[in-house]
Amino acid sequence: EELPHIRLITNVHDSVFFSIPREAYFEDMRRIVEIMEDVEMRTPIVFEPKISHGSWGDCVAVKPGETIEEKWKLSK
């Protein structure tokens, strides 16, 4: 509800795939990570964002300390 312009494509096992418009990508991706990690559970959920300009096979992981902007450039 908070991000109506983002489409949930599918989930596969423990992965969730979204389609995010380019013009708001960086802000939206940060917000998705916050939402996903803010769930109160006994075992914390760690969300590792991956990005791709094309197919799922081209996804590049964004590791702690890296910025989404840096990885966006590398995934082209």
PDB file as gemmi writes it, atoms N, CA and C in Angstrom:
CRYST1    1.000    1.000    1.000  90.00  90.00  90.00 P 1                      
ATOM      1  N   GLU A   1       0.815  -1.194   0.000  1.00  0.00           N  
ATOM      2  CA  GLU A   1       0.000   0.000   0.000  1.00  0.00           C  
ATOM      3  C   GLU A   1       0.864   1.265   0.000  1.00  0.00           C  
ATOM      4  N   GLU A   2       1.989   1.203   0.689  1.00  0.00           N  
ATOM      5  CA  GLU A   2       2.854   2.376   0.793  1.00  0.00           C  
ATOM      6  C   GLU A   2       3.541   2.716  -0.528  1.00  0.00           C  
ATOM      7  N   LEU A   3       3.793   1.698  -1.342  1.00  0.00           N  
ATOM      8  CA  LEU A   3       4.510   1.887  -2.607  1.00  0.00           C  
ATOM      9  C   LEU A   3       3.671   1.313  -3.756  1.00  0.00           C  
ATOM     10  N   PRO A   4       2.559   1.964  -4.135  1.00  0.00           N  
ATOM     11  CA  PRO A   4       1.639   1.388  -5.116  1.00  0.00           C  
ATOM     12  C   PRO A   4       2.206   1.260  -6.531  1.00  0.00           C  
ATOM     13  N   HIS A   5       3.274   1.971  -6.842  1.00  0.00           N  
ATOM     14  CA  HIS A   5       3.868   1.921  -8.180  1.00  0.00           C  
ATOM     15  C   HIS A   5       4.829   0.737  -8.342  1.00  0.00           C  
ATOM     16  N   ILE A   6       5.063  -0.011  -7.283  1.00  0.00           N  
ATOM     17  CA  ILE A   6       5.941  -1.189  -7.336  1.00  0.00           C  
ATOM     18  C   ILE A   6       5.083  -2.426  -7.499  1.00  0.00           C  
ATOM     19  N   ARG A   7       5.499  -3.306  -8.408  1.00  0.00           N  
ATOM     20  CA  ARG A   7       4.757  -4.553  -8.617  1.00  0.00           C  
ATOM     21  C   ARG A   7       5.526  -5.712  -8.015  1.00  0.00           C  
ATOM     22  N   LEU A   8       4.826  -6.525  -7.242  1.00  0.00           N  
ATOM     23  CA  LEU A   8       5.385  -7.780  -6.774  1.00  0.00           C  
ATOM     24  C   LEU A   8       5.215  -8.764  -7.918  1.00  0.00           C  
ATOM     25  N   ILE A   9       6.325  -9.247  -8.458  1.00  0.00           N  
ATOM     26  CA  ILE A   9       6.274 -10.155  -9.602  1.00  0.00           C  
ATOM     27  C   ILE A   9       5.955 -11.573  -9.139  1.00  0.00           C  
ATOM     28  N   THR A  10       6.781 -12.092  -8.249  1.00  0.00           N  
ATOM     29  CA  THR A  10       6.592 -13.452  -7.739  1.00  0.00           C  
ATOM     30  C   THR A  10       7.505 -13.680  -6.548  1.00  0.00           C  
ATOM     31  N   ASN A  11       7.283 -14.756  -5.874  1.00  0.00           N  
ATOM     32  CA  ASN A  11       8.249 -15.203  -4.872  1.00  0.00           C  
ATOM     33  C   ASN A  11       8.599 -16.648  -5.192  1.00  0.00           C  
ATOM     34  N   VAL A  12       9.858 -16.989  -5.001  1.00  0.00           N  
ATOM     35  CA  VAL A  12      10.354 -18.333  -5.247  1.00  0.00           C  
ATOM     36  C   VAL A  12      11.143 -18.738  -4.012  1.00  0.00           C  
ATOM     37  N   HIS A  13      10.633 -19.739  -3.296  1.00  0.00           N  
ATOM     38  CA  HIS A  13      11.230 -20.195  -2.036  1.00  0.00           C  
ATOM     39  C   HIS A  13      11.422 -19.016  -1.082  1.00  0.00           C  
ATOM     40  N   ASP A  14      12.644 -18.572  -0.881  1.00  0.00           N  
ATOM     41  CA  ASP A  14      12.887 -17.468   0.052  1.00  0.00           C  
ATOM     42  C   ASP A  14      13.268 -16.178  -0.669  1.00  0.00           C  
ATOM     43  N   SER A  15      12.896 -16.063  -1.929  1.00  0.00           N  
ATOM     44  CA  SER A  15      13.190 -14.859  -2.715  1.00  0.00           C  
ATOM     45  C   SER A  15      11.889 -14.174  -3.118  1.00  0.00           C  
ATOM     46  N   VAL A  16      11.941 -12.851  -3.175  1.00  0.00           N  
ATOM     47  CA  VAL A  16      10.795 -12.055  -3.598  1.00  0.00           C  
ATOM     48  C   VAL A  16      11.272 -11.156  -4.732  1.00  0.00           C  
ATOM     49  N   PHE A  17      10.531 -11.130  -5.836  1.00  0.00           N  
ATOM     50  CA  PHE A  17      10.916 -10.359  -7.008  1.00  0.00           C  
ATOM     51  C   PHE A  17       9.936  -9.212  -7.227  1.00  0.00           C  
ATOM     52  N   PHE A  18      10.491  -7.997  -7.347  1.00  0.00           N  
ATOM     53  CA  PHE A  18       9.699  -6.791  -7.559  1.00  0.00           C  
ATOM     54  C   PHE A  18      10.095  -6.143  -8.876  1.00  0.00           C  
ATOM     55  N   SER A  19       9.158  -5.426  -9.461  1.00  0.00           N  
ATOM     56  CA  SER A  19       9.448  -4.547 -10.585  1.00  0.00           C  
ATOM     57  C   SER A  19       9.324  -3.124 -10.049  1.00  0.00           C  
ATOM     58  N   ILE A  20      10.425  -2.370 -10.168  1.00  0.00           N  
ATOM     59  CA  ILE A  20      10.487  -1.023  -9.615  1.00  0.00           C  
ATOM     60  C   ILE A  20      10.825  -0.042 -10.735  1.00  0.00           C  
ATOM     61  N   PRO A  21      10.053   1.035 -10.891  1.00  0.00           N  
ATOM     62  CA  PRO A  21      10.369   2.031 -11.919  1.00  0.00           C  
ATOM     63  C   PRO A  21      11.751   2.647 -11.690  1.00  0.00           C  
ATOM     64  N   ARG A  22      12.475   2.892 -12.753  1.00  0.00           N  
ATOM     65  CA  ARG A  22      13.835   3.434 -12.647  1.00  0.00           C  
ATOM     66  C   ARG A  22      13.899   4.790 -11.948  1.00  0.00           C  
ATOM     67  N   GLU A  23      12.906   5.646 -12.183  1.00  0.00           N  
ATOM     68  CA  GLU A  23      12.996   7.011 -11.663  1.00  0.00           C  
ATOM     69  C   GLU A  23      12.977   7.080 -10.138  1.00  0.00           C  
ATOM     70  N   ALA A  24      12.477   6.056  -9.485  1.00  0.00           N  
ATOM     71  CA  ALA A  24      12.432   6.069  -8.014  1.00  0.00           C  
ATOM     72  C   ALA A  24      13.157   4.867  -7.426  1.00  0.00           C  
ATOM     73  N   TYR A  25      13.975   4.216  -8.231  1.00  0.00           N  
ATOM     74  CA  TYR A  25      14.546   2.931  -7.838  1.00  0.00           C  
ATOM     75  C   TYR A  25      15.303   2.969  -6.511  1.00  0.00           C  
ATOM     76  N   PHE A  26      16.240   3.876  -6.369  1.00  0.00           N  
ATOM     77  CA  PHE A  26      17.121   3.858  -5.195  1.00  0.00           C  
ATOM     78  C   PHE A  26      16.353   4.091  -3.899  1.00  0.00           C  
ATOM     79  N   GLU A  27      15.459   5.064  -3.897  1.00  0.00           N  
ATOM     80  CA  GLU A  27      14.667   5.337  -2.704  1.00  0.00           C  
ATOM     81  C   GLU A  27      13.726   4.177  -2.396  1.00  0.00           C  
ATOM     82  N   ASP A  28      13.082   3.640  -3.437  1.00  0.00           N  
ATOM     83  CA  ASP A  28      12.142   2.537  -3.234  1.00  0.00           C  
ATOM     84  C   ASP A  28      12.843   1.276  -2.745  1.00  0.00           C  
ATOM     85  N   MET A  29      14.009   0.988  -3.293  1.00  0.00           N  
ATOM     86  CA  MET A  29      14.735  -0.216  -2.878  1.00  0.00           C  
ATOM     87  C   MET A  29      15.145  -0.105  -1.413  1.00  0.00           C  
ATOM     88  N   ARG A  30      15.597   1.064  -1.009  1.00  0.00           N  
ATOM     89  CA  ARG A  30      15.944   1.257   0.406  1.00  0.00           C  
ATOM     90  C   ARG A  30      14.720   1.049   1.292  1.00  0.00           C  
ATOM     91  N   ARG A  31      13.576   1.554   0.862  1.00  0.00           N  
ATOM     92  CA  ARG A  31      12.352   1.414   1.659  1.00  0.00           C  
ATOM     93  C   ARG A  31      11.903  -0.041   1.725  1.00  0.00           C  
ATOM     94  N   ILE A  32      12.021  -0.771   0.638  1.00  0.00           N  
ATOM     95  CA  ILE A  32      11.664  -2.194   0.639  1.00  0.00           C  
ATOM     96  C   ILE A  32      12.535  -2.954   1.633  1.00  0.00           C  
ATOM     97  N   VAL A  33      13.837  -2.677   1.646  1.00  0.00           N  
ATOM     98  CA  VAL A  33      14.740  -3.329   2.599  1.00  0.00           C  
ATOM     99  C   VAL A  33      14.296  -3.013   4.028  1.00  0.00           C  
ATOM    100  N   GLU A  34      13.981  -1.757   4.312  1.00  0.00           N  
ATOM    101  CA  GLU A  34      13.516  -1.376   5.652  1.00  0.00           C  
ATOM    102  C   GLU A  34      12.244  -2.135   6.034  1.00  0.00           C  
ATOM    103  N   ILE A  35      11.294  -2.207   5.122  1.00  0.00           N  
ATOM    104  CA  ILE A  35      10.029  -2.898   5.394  1.00  0.00           C  
ATOM    105  C   ILE A  35      10.279  -4.382   5.643  1.00  0.00           C  
ATOM    106  N   MET A  36      11.093  -5.006   4.796  1.00  0.00           N  
ATOM    107  CA  MET A  36      11.338  -6.450   4.913  1.00  0.00           C  
ATOM    108  C   MET A  36      12.080  -6.797   6.200  1.00  0.00           C  
ATOM    109  N   GLU A  37      12.983  -5.935   6.627  1.00  0.00           N  
ATOM    110  CA  GLU A  37      13.774  -6.230   7.815  1.00  0.00           C  
ATOM    111  C   GLU A  37      13.097  -5.787   9.114  1.00  0.00           C  
ATOM    112  N   ASP A  38      11.983  -5.078   9.010  1.00  0.00           N  
ATOM    113  CA  ASP A  38      11.311  -4.550  10.187  1.00  0.00           C  
ATOM    114  C   ASP A  38      10.255  -5.500  10.754  1.00  0.00           C  
ATOM    115  N   VAL A  39      10.237  -6.731  10.318  1.00  0.00           N  
ATOM    116  CA  VAL A  39       9.284  -7.718  10.803  1.00  0.00           C  
ATOM    117  C   VAL A  39       9.794  -8.287  12.120  1.00  0.00           C  
ATOM    118  N   GLU A  40       8.934  -8.306  13.129  1.00  0.00           N  
ATOM    119  CA  GLU A  40       9.347  -8.827  14.430  1.00  0.00           C  
ATOM    120  C   GLU A  40       9.159 -10.337  14.460  1.00  0.00           C  
ATOM    121  N   MET A  41      10.264 -11.052  14.487  1.00  0.00           N  
ATOM    122  CA  MET A  41      10.253 -12.512  14.539  1.00  0.00           C  
ATOM    123  C   MET A  41      11.365 -12.969  15.476  1.00  0.00           C  
ATOM    124  N   ARG A  42      11.306 -14.211  15.907  1.00  0.00           N  
ATOM    125  CA  ARG A  42      12.366 -14.748  16.769  1.00  0.00           C  
ATOM    126  C   ARG A  42      13.711 -14.753  16.040  1.00  0.00           C  
ATOM    127  N   THR A  43      13.677 -15.124  14.796  1.00  0.00           N  
ATOM    128  CA  THR A  43      14.885 -15.117  13.974  1.00  0.00           C  
ATOM    129  C   THR A  43      14.796 -13.920  13.043  1.00  0.00           C  
ATOM    130  N   PRO A  44      15.760 -13.018  13.123  1.00  0.00           N  
ATOM    131  CA  PRO A  44      15.679 -11.827  12.266  1.00  0.00           C  
ATOM    132  C   PRO A  44      15.772 -12.185  10.784  1.00  0.00           C  
ATOM    133  N   ILE A  45      15.063 -11.424   9.987  1.00  0.00           N  
ATOM    134  CA  ILE A  45      15.118 -11.597   8.537  1.00  0.00           C  
ATOM    135  C   ILE A  45      16.189 -10.663   8.000  1.00  0.00           C  
ATOM    136  N   VAL A  46      17.109 -11.211   7.238  1.00  0.00           N  
ATOM    137  CA  VAL A  46      18.146 -10.414   6.591  1.00  0.00           C  
ATOM    138  C   VAL A  46      17.796 -10.372   5.116  1.00  0.00           C  
ATOM    139  N   PHE A  47      17.659  -9.191   4.613  1.00  0.00           N  
ATOM    140  CA  PHE A  47      17.247  -8.988   3.235  1.00  0.00           C  
ATOM    141  C   PHE A  47      18.459  -8.564   2.429  1.00  0.00           C  
ATOM    142  N   GLU A  48      18.830  -9.355   1.434  1.00  0.00           N  
ATOM    143  CA  GLU A  48      19.968  -9.028   0.570  1.00  0.00           C  
ATOM    144  C   GLU A  48      19.431  -8.600  -0.795  1.00  0.00           C  
ATOM    145  N   PRO A  49      19.397  -7.299  -1.045  1.00  0.00           N  
ATOM    146  CA  PRO A  49      18.865  -6.856  -2.332  1.00  0.00           C  
ATOM    147  C   PRO A  49      19.802  -7.212  -3.481  1.00  0.00           C  
ATOM    148  N   LYS A  50      19.183  -7.573  -4.594  1.00  0.00           N  
ATOM    149  CA  LYS A  50      19.904  -7.811  -5.840  1.00  0.00           C  
ATOM    150  C   LYS A  50      19.210  -7.003  -6.909  1.00  0.00           C  
ATOM    151  N   ILE A  51      19.978  -6.525  -7.864  1.00  0.00           N  
ATOM    152  CA  ILE A  51      19.395  -5.703  -8.916  1.00  0.00           C  
ATOM    153  C   ILE A  51      19.795  -6.232 -10.281  1.00  0.00           C  
ATOM    154  N   SER A  52      18.984  -5.915 -11.269  1.00  0.00           N  
ATOM    155  CA  SER A  52      19.269  -6.320 -12.637  1.00  0.00           C  
ATOM    156  C   SER A  52      18.572  -5.362 -13.592  1.00  0.00           C  
ATOM    157  N   HIS A  53      19.200  -5.105 -14.695  1.00  0.00           N  
ATOM    158  CA  HIS A  53      18.582  -4.311 -15.757  1.00  0.00           C  
ATOM    159  C   HIS A  53      17.775  -5.201 -16.696  1.00  0.00           C  
ATOM    160  N   GLY A  54      18.009  -6.499 -16.620  1.00  0.00           N  
ATOM    161  CA  GLY A  54      17.346  -7.406 -17.558  1.00  0.00           C  
ATOM    162  C   GLY A  54      16.741  -8.611 -16.878  1.00  0.00           C  
ATOM    163  N   SER A  55      17.417  -9.731 -16.985  1.00  0.00           N  
ATOM    164  CA  SER A  55      16.855 -10.984 -16.497  1.00  0.00           C  
ATOM    165  C   SER A  55      17.290 -11.296 -15.068  1.00  0.00           C  
ATOM    166  N   TRP A  56      16.605 -12.255 -14.459  1.00  0.00           N  
ATOM    167  CA  TRP A  56      16.952 -12.677 -13.109  1.00  0.00           C  
ATOM    168  C   TRP A  56      18.361 -13.263 -13.063  1.00  0.00           C  
ATOM    169  N   GLY A  57      18.785 -13.866 -14.151  1.00  0.00           N  
ATOM    170  CA  GLY A  57      20.120 -14.449 -14.217  1.00  0.00           C  
ATOM    171  C   GLY A  57      21.230 -13.407 -14.186  1.00  0.00           C  
ATOM    172  N   ASP A  58      20.899 -12.163 -14.476  1.00  0.00           N  
ATOM    173  CA  ASP A  58      21.881 -11.076 -14.478  1.00  0.00           C  
ATOM    174  C   ASP A  58      21.920 -10.309 -13.159  1.00  0.00           C  
ATOM    175  N   CYS A  59      21.226 -10.792 -12.142  1.00  0.00           N  
ATOM    176  CA  CYS A  59      21.154 -10.079 -10.863  1.00  0.00           C  
ATOM    177  C   CYS A  59      22.534  -9.964 -10.211  1.00  0.00           C  
ATOM    178  N   VAL A  60      22.776  -8.810  -9.609  1.00  0.00           N  
ATOM    179  CA  VAL A  60      24.020  -8.527  -8.897  1.00  0.00           C  
ATOM    180  C   VAL A  60      23.639  -8.201  -7.452  1.00  0.00           C  
ATOM    181  N   ALA A  61      24.260  -8.882  -6.488  1.00  0.00           N  
ATOM    182  CA  ALA A  61      23.950  -8.665  -5.076  1.00  0.00           C  
ATOM    183  C   ALA A  61      24.540  -7.359  -4.578  1.00  0.00           C  
ATOM    184  N   VAL A  62      23.810  -6.704  -3.709  1.00  0.00           N  
ATOM    185  CA  VAL A  62      24.289  -5.502  -3.043  1.00  0.00           C  
ATOM    186  C   VAL A  62      24.684  -5.909  -1.624  1.00  0.00           C  
ATOM    187  N   LYS A  63      25.964  -5.951  -1.370  1.00  0.00           N  
ATOM    188  CA  LYS A  63      26.497  -6.395  -0.078  1.00  0.00           C  
ATOM    189  C   LYS A  63      26.554  -5.243   0.923  1.00  0.00           C  
ATOM    190  N   PRO A  64      26.623  -5.559   2.214  1.00  0.00           N  
ATOM    191  CA  PRO A  64      26.767  -4.490   3.213  1.00  0.00           C  
ATOM    192  C   PRO A  64      27.981  -3.613   2.898  1.00  0.00           C  
ATOM    193  N   GLY A  65      27.803  -2.312   3.003  1.00  0.00           N  
ATOM    194  CA  GLY A  65      28.878  -1.372   2.709  1.00  0.00           C  
ATOM    195  C   GLY A  65      28.891  -0.896   1.269  1.00  0.00           C  
ATOM    196  N   GLU A  66      28.213  -1.615   0.374  1.00  0.00           N  
ATOM    197  CA  GLU A  66      28.112  -1.181  -1.018  1.00  0.00           C  
ATOM    198  C   GLU A  66      26.821  -0.385  -1.188  1.00  0.00           C  
ATOM    199  N   THR A  67      26.808   0.473  -2.153  1.00  0.00           N  
ATOM    200  CA  THR A  67      25.587   1.214  -2.413  1.00  0.00           C  
ATOM    201  C   THR A  67      24.851   0.600  -3.590  1.00  0.00           C  
ATOM    202  N   ILE A  68      23.553   0.789  -3.585  1.00  0.00           N  
ATOM    203  CA  ILE A  68      22.740   0.299  -4.691  1.00  0.00           C  
ATOM    204  C   ILE A  68      23.162   1.000  -5.978  1.00  0.00           C  
ATOM    205  N   GLU A  69      23.523   2.286  -5.870  1.00  0.00           N  
ATOM    206  CA  GLU A  69      23.950   3.041  -7.053  1.00  0.00           C  
ATOM    207  C   GLU A  69      25.181   2.430  -7.703  1.00  0.00           C  
ATOM    208  N   GLU A  70      26.158   1.976  -6.889  1.00  0.00           N  
ATOM    209  CA  GLU A  70      27.373   1.343  -7.432  1.00  0.00           C  
ATOM    210  C   GLU A  70      27.014   0.063  -8.175  1.00  0.00           C  
ATOM    211  N   LYS A  71      26.176  -0.747  -7.573  1.00  0.00           N  
ATOM    212  CA  LYS A  71      25.801  -2.016  -8.191  1.00  0.00           C  
ATOM    213  C   LYS A  71      24.949  -1.820  -9.430  1.00  0.00           C  
ATOM    214  N   TRP A  72      24.145  -0.760  -9.453  1.00  0.00           N  
ATOM    215  CA  TRP A  72      23.323  -0.467 -10.616  1.00  0.00           C  
ATOM    216  C   TRP A  72      24.214  -0.276 -11.841  1.00  0.00           C  
ATOM    217  N   LYS A  73      25.314   0.442 -11.649  1.00  0.00           N  
ATOM    218  CA  LYS A  73      26.257   0.661 -12.749  1.00  0.00           C  
ATOM    219  C   LYS A  73      26.881  -0.650 -13.208  1.00  0.00           C  
ATOM    220  N   LEU A  74      27.209  -1.537 -12.254  1.00  0.00           N  
ATOM    221  CA  LEU A  74      27.852  -2.805 -12.587  1.00  0.00           C  
ATOM    222  C   LEU A  74      26.904  -3.804 -13.257  1.00  0.00           C  
ATOM    223  N   SER A  75      25.610  -3.648 -13.035  1.00  0.00           N  
ATOM    224  CA  SER A  75      24.664  -4.612 -13.588  1.00  0.00           C  
ATOM    225  C   SER A  75      24.284  -4.316 -15.033  1.00  0.00           C  
ATOM    226  N   LYS A  76      24.776  -3.208 -15.596  1.00  0.00           N  
ATOM    227  CA  LYS A  76      24.461  -2.853 -16.992  1.00  0.00           C  
ATOM    228  C   LYS A  76      25.278  -3.695 -17.947  1.00  0.00           C  
TER     229      LYS A  76                                                      
END                                                                             
